[in-house]
Protein backbone atom coordinates (compact mmCIF):
# COMPACT_ATOMS: atom_id res chain seq x y z
CA UNK A 1 0.00 0.00 0.00
CA UNK A 2 1.29 3.45 -0.87
CA UNK A 3 2.15 6.06 1.75
CA UNK A 4 -0.92 8.10 0.74
CA UNK A 5 -3.11 4.99 1.03
CA UNK A 6 -1.76 4.26 4.51
CA UNK A 7 -2.46 7.83 5.63
CA UNK A 8 -6.01 7.65 4.28
CA UNK A 9 -6.56 4.35 6.12
CA UNK A 10 -5.36 5.91 9.40
CA UNK A 11 -7.58 8.96 8.90
CA UNK A 12 -10.68 6.80 8.31
CA UNK A 13 -10.04 4.68 11.41
CA UNK A 14 -9.78 7.65 13.78
CA UNK A 15 -12.84 8.89 15.63
CA UNK A 16 -14.30 12.16 14.34
CA UNK A 17 -13.22 15.41 16.00
CA UNK A 18 -15.10 16.33 19.15
CA UNK A 19 -18.56 17.65 18.41
CA UNK A 20 -18.80 15.91 15.03
CA UNK A 21 -20.70 12.71 14.39
CA UNK A 22 -19.86 9.69 12.31
CA UNK A 23 -22.18 8.75 9.49
CA UNK A 24 -25.42 7.25 10.76
CA UNK A 25 -25.90 3.50 10.55
CA UNK A 26 -28.70 2.34 8.25
CA UNK A 27 -31.88 1.21 9.96
CA UNK A 28 -31.26 -2.39 8.83
CA UNK A 29 -27.96 -2.48 10.72
CA UNK A 30 -29.56 -1.06 13.85
CA UNK A 31 -32.44 -3.52 13.64
CA UNK A 32 -30.06 -6.47 13.21
CA UNK A 33 -28.05 -5.29 16.23
CA UNK A 34 -31.20 -4.95 18.33
CA UNK A 35 -32.43 -8.40 17.31
CA UNK A 36 -29.04 -9.97 18.03
CA UNK A 37 -29.38 -8.66 21.58
CA UNK A 38 -33.07 -9.25 22.23
CA UNK A 39 -33.71 -12.47 20.32
CA UNK A 40 -30.33 -14.20 20.34
CA UNK A 41 -28.97 -12.92 23.65
CA UNK A 42 -25.70 -11.42 22.44
CA UNK A 43 -24.18 -8.98 24.96
CA UNK A 44 -24.27 -5.29 24.08
CA UNK A 45 -20.48 -5.16 24.37
CA UNK A 46 -20.00 -7.85 21.72
CA UNK A 47 -22.38 -6.25 19.24
CA UNK A 48 -20.89 -2.81 19.81
CA UNK A 49 -17.35 -4.10 19.33
CA UNK A 50 -18.27 -5.69 16.00
CA UNK A 51 -19.95 -2.50 14.77
CA UNK A 52 -17.41 -0.09 16.22
CA UNK A 53 -19.91 1.68 18.48
CA UNK A 54 -20.26 1.85 22.24
CA UNK A 55 -22.48 -0.50 24.19
CA UNK A 56 -24.41 2.61 25.24
CA UNK A 57 -25.27 3.29 21.59
CA UNK A 58 -26.63 -0.24 21.18
CA UNK A 59 -28.55 0.19 24.46
CA UNK A 60 -30.15 3.37 23.11
CA UNK A 61 -31.16 1.57 19.90
CA UNK A 62 -32.75 -1.20 21.97
CA UNK A 63 -34.56 1.31 24.18
CA UNK A 64 -35.86 3.20 21.13
CA UNK A 65 -36.93 -0.07 19.46
CA UNK A 66 -38.88 -1.07 22.56
CA UNK A 67 -40.72 2.24 22.74
CA UNK A 68 -41.18 3.04 19.01
CA UNK A 69 -40.68 -0.22 17.14
CA UNK A 70 -38.77 -0.49 13.88
CA UNK A 71 -39.82 3.04 12.91
CA UNK A 72 -37.76 4.39 15.81
CA UNK A 73 -34.56 3.11 14.30
N, C-alpha and C positions, 0 to 999 in steps of 0.2 A: 504494500500500500504506500502511496506517495506521502510525502510530508504534509501536503495540503489535505489529503484524505484523512490522515491521522488527526490533524487539528480539527477538522469538521466533525469527526467521530467523537472527540473529546467534548466539543462544544455541545453536541446534541445530548450527551449523557449527563451533562451538568443540570442541576435544578435551575429553574428560571430565577432571575433577580428578584429580590424581595419586593412584594407588592404586585408581581406579575403572575399570571396563571399559566399552567400548561394547557395544551389543547384539551377540550372536553372529550371524555370517552363516549363512544356511541351508546345509545340506549341498550343495544343488544349485548354489549360487553358488560354493562352494569347489571342487566337482568341475569346473565349467566353467572356473574359473581354472586349475586344475591341468592340464586337458586343453589349454587354450590354450597353456600353456607346453610340455608334453611332446609333444603331437601336432602343434601348429601352429607351434611355435618362437618364440612371442612372448616377449620379455624380461620377467623378473620385474618390473623397474621400470615397464614400460608397463602391465602388468596391475594392479599395485599402485596406480598413479596413477589408473587408471580406477575402481577400487573404493574408493579412499581409505584404503588400508592400506599398510604398509611392504612393501618387497620381502622383508624377513626373514619377515614373516607368510606371504607366498605360498610362500617357500622351506620354511617349516615345514609348510605344507599338502602340498606336493609330497613332502617327506620322509615324512610320515605316510602319505600315499597309497601310496608305494612299499613301506612296511613293513607296512601294515595293509589296504590296498585301500580301496574306497569306504566301508567300515564305519568306517574311521579318521577320516573327515571328519565 
